[in-house]
Amino acid sequence: MRLAGFDYRRDALYCEEVALEHIAARAGTPCYVYSSRGILESFSAYDQGLAGLPHRVCYAVKANSSLAVLALLDRAGAGFDIVSGGELFRVLAAGAEASRVVFSGVGKTAPEIEYALDSGICCFNAESEAELGLIDALAARRSLRPRVGLRVNPDVDAATHPYISTGLRQHKFGIALRDAEAIFQRAAQWPHLSLEGVSCHIGSQLLTAAPLEEALDHLLDLAARVPAVRFLDLGGGVGVPYQPEQQAPDVTAFLTRVRERLAGHDLFFFIEPGRSIVAEAGVLLTRVLYRKNSVAKEFVVVDAAMNDLIRPSLYEAHHEILPVRRPARGKILADVVGPVCETGDFLALDREMDNVLPGDLLAVATAGAYCFVAASNYNSRPRPPEILVEGLAWRTIRARESYPDLIRGEQV
Ligand SMILES: *Cc1c(COP(=O)(O)O)cnc(C)c1O
């Protein structure tokens, strides 16, 4: 595990220059807290790592799509990888330019494609011939000729969790590598688009960069055979360490190898990291409500639940849970559970942790990516607020939902 923008001062956990106890007292719990410095440093590792190569780092919006986070990255020079019309709406609402947006996704609808065409996005990553046909038809009506990349499936095993592995032949994503060349040969079928790139995204949370480099080699092979290819898009970034002993690939070293491979090729390069930009720069703050034990188990009941952070329940993801004030009351072995009426509602199982008491604050680490974005109102629980820290300053970038928010749009 690594914290980006958080550390202990004496025995209290801080985000940049602000004590998390202070934020919890003002904003209440549960709440998400993000470090702008942590986000920007992770973004820079990619952007600087590709210096000298014509490139754009397109932040994958789905990892954390809060407007303030998007605006922060926009000011740092990021582009954006979107997978829906809603994400395009967010990027534009954050003040970013459509010309920096790449549109990926296996099931783009006609209204979404029209919205992207009318907004003037940078390019589409198309995932089937049928989609090429639809983009072409919709662009023809507008007399446009959008830039399009073909998402290929390099059949590389990302060796990650099956739900977030996407680059094998049997997965729904992209076009088989061996069919790609023929599609480029038939590009004249689609006069209202310019097929000029190849993209892939083999999966998320990769703890070694080797599969990404293997995928890049496949894209380069294809580019060598197809002169129309002017850009490559390698998809998502590297994984992050969630467990104490886990180690993630070094972004700078990985991108040095990418630059070496691309040297001498006249190709523009896109990469679309999401998780590795924001995950380590976020925590979920939660307060202990009760301690409880049954014959078999010790429970720490907290005010955050699976509706706030679903990753442990959904794919047994591990998140470190840190005391916001180190209590030094010894250790316990406990399940950390929330108030939702599901046995699957837990943040940690059989975790060795500090001997916390009701009222203590905990920080669920590595919660900046794929956490708030997957929050729900299950059990009619209002979603928590999000807070962004910048040095000594902090502000609420998304308010806690209220009870009236829960029934918005409903009728008896
Ligand atoms: C999810 C996704 C990403 C981001 O992946 P990370 O592992 O979060 O870096 C990038 N590109 C595409 C097409 C995606 O679906």
The ligand as an SDF file (V2000), in Angstrom:
LIG
                    3D

 15 15  0  0  0  0  0  0  0  0999 V2000
  -11.2960    1.2080  -17.5490 C   0  0  0  0  0  0  0  0  0  0  0  0
  -10.5550    1.6380  -18.7540 C   0  0  0  0  0  0  0  0  0  0  0  0
   -9.3550    2.3530  -18.6150 C   0  0  0  0  0  0  0  0  0  0  0  0
   -8.7090    2.6530  -17.2900 C   0  0  0  0  0  0  0  0  0  0  0  0
   -8.1050    1.5550  -16.6980 O   0  0  0  0  0  0  0  0  0  0  0  0
   -7.2430    1.7140  -15.3650 P   0  0  0  0  0  0  0  0  0  0  0  0
   -6.8740    0.3330  -14.9920 O   0  0  0  0  0  0  0  0  0  0  0  0
   -8.1260    2.3580  -14.3530 O   0  0  0  0  0  0  0  0  0  0  0  0
   -6.0540    2.5580  -15.6640 O   0  0  0  0  0  0  0  0  0  0  0  0
   -8.7410    2.7840  -19.7850 C   0  0  0  0  0  0  0  0  0  0  0  0
   -9.2760    2.5300  -21.0140 N   0  0  0  0  0  0  0  0  0  0  0  0
  -10.4200    1.8470  -21.1610 C   0  0  0  0  0  0  0  0  0  0  0  0
  -10.9620    1.6070  -22.5300 C   0  0  0  0  0  0  0  0  0  0  0  0
  -11.1100    1.3910  -20.0530 C   0  0  0  0  0  0  0  0  0  0  0  0
  -12.2470    0.6990  -20.2040 O   0  0  0  0  0  0  0  0  0  0  0  0
  1  2  1  0
  2  3  1  0
  2 14  2  0
  3  4  1  0
  3 10  2  0
  4  5  1  0
  5  6  1  0
  6  7  2  0
  6  8  1  0
  6  9  1  0
 10 11  1  0
 11 12  2  0
 12 13  1  0
 12 14  1  0
 14 15  1  0
M  END
$$$$
